[in-house]
Amino acid sequence: MTGPVWRRERGEAKICDECLREVESAYVEGTVTDNEFADRRVLCEDCYRAKIAFIARAD
């Protein structure tokens, strides 16, 4: 299995790549290659919701 995926991670402090806030729960975009997840971008819940709403309106 390969390709881009989103994963929700909790319990570890991360910095949102959009608003730069430190959060305990974040959505992490990454790629899966050879069944290994590699992080690419971290979004807090608010930024993730804004991104999804923007994509939904673009249709």
NORFENVEN-V803642 format. One record per pair of residues at least 12 apart in sequence whose ideal C-beta (glycine too) atoms are under 10 Angstrom apart, sorted by the first residue. I is the first residue (numbers start at 1). J is the second residue. D is the distance in whole Angstrom. If there is no record, write none. Layout:
# NORFENVEN-V803642
i=(I & I)
j=(J & J)
d=(D & D)
This chain:
# NORFENVEN-V803642
i=(1 & 1 & 1 & 1 & 2 & 2 & 2 & 2 & 2 & 3 & 3 & 3 & 4 & 4 & 4 & 4 & 4 & 4 & 5 & 5 & 5 & 5 & 5 & 5 & 5 & 6 & 6 & 6 & 6 & 6 & 6 & 6 & 6 & 6 & 7 & 7 & 7 & 7 & 7 & 7 & 7 & 7 & 8 & 8 & 8 & 8 & 8 & 8 & 9 & 9 & 9 & 9 & 9 & 9 & 9 & 9 & 10 & 10 & 10 & 10 & 11 & 11 & 12 & 12 & 12 & 13 & 13 & 14 & 14 & 14 & 14 & 14 & 14 & 14 & 15 & 15 & 16 & 16 & 16 & 16 & 16 & 16 & 16 & 16 & 17 & 17 & 17 & 17 & 17 & 17 & 17 & 18 & 18 & 18 & 18 & 18 & 18 & 18 & 18 & 18 & 19 & 19 & 19 & 19 & 19 & 20 & 21 & 21 & 21 & 22 & 23 & 23 & 23 & 23 & 23 & 23 & 24 & 25 & 25 & 26 & 26 & 26 & 26 & 26 & 26 & 26 & 27 & 27 & 27 & 27 & 27 & 27 & 27 & 27 & 27 & 27 & 28 & 28 & 28 & 28 & 28 & 29 & 29 & 29 & 29 & 29 & 30)
j=(32 & 33 & 34 & 35 & 31 & 32 & 33 & 34 & 35 & 31 & 32 & 33 & 29 & 30 & 31 & 32 & 40 & 41 & 28 & 29 & 30 & 31 & 32 & 37 & 40 & 27 & 28 & 29 & 30 & 41 & 43 & 48 & 51 & 52 & 26 & 27 & 28 & 29 & 30 & 32 & 37 & 39 & 25 & 26 & 27 & 28 & 45 & 48 & 23 & 24 & 25 & 26 & 27 & 28 & 39 & 42 & 23 & 24 & 25 & 26 & 24 & 25 & 24 & 25 & 26 & 25 & 26 & 26 & 27 & 28 & 39 & 42 & 43 & 44 & 42 & 44 & 41 & 42 & 43 & 44 & 45 & 46 & 47 & 48 & 29 & 40 & 41 & 42 & 43 & 44 & 47 & 41 & 42 & 43 & 44 & 46 & 47 & 48 & 50 & 51 & 43 & 44 & 46 & 47 & 50 & 44 & 44 & 46 & 47 & 44 & 42 & 43 & 44 & 45 & 46 & 47 & 44 & 44 & 45 & 41 & 42 & 43 & 44 & 45 & 47 & 48 & 41 & 42 & 43 & 44 & 45 & 47 & 48 & 49 & 51 & 52 & 40 & 41 & 42 & 43 & 48 & 41 & 42 & 43 & 48 & 51 & 42)
d=(6 & 9 & 9 & 7 & 7 & 6 & 5 & 8 & 9 & 7 & 6 & 9 & 7 & 7 & 6 & 8 & 8 & 10 & 9 & 7 & 6 & 7 & 6 & 7 & 10 & 5 & 7 & 5 & 8 & 9 & 9 & 8 & 10 & 10 & 9 & 7 & 5 & 8 & 7 & 9 & 7 & 9 & 7 & 7 & 5 & 8 & 9 & 9 & 10 & 9 & 7 & 6 & 8 & 5 & 9 & 8 & 10 & 7 & 5 & 8 & 7 & 8 & 7 & 9 & 9 & 10 & 9 & 5 & 10 & 8 & 9 & 5 & 9 & 8 & 7 & 9 & 9 & 6 & 6 & 4 & 9 & 8 & 6 & 9 & 9 & 9 & 5 & 5 & 7 & 9 & 8 & 9 & 9 & 6 & 7 & 9 & 4 & 9 & 8 & 8 & 9 & 6 & 7 & 6 & 10 & 10 & 6 & 8 & 9 & 9 & 8 & 9 & 5 & 7 & 9 & 10 & 10 & 8 & 6 & 10 & 5 & 6 & 6 & 7 & 9 & 8 & 9 & 7 & 5 & 8 & 7 & 8 & 4 & 9 & 9 & 9 & 8 & 7 & 5 & 8 & 10 & 4 & 8 & 7 & 9 & 10 & 9)
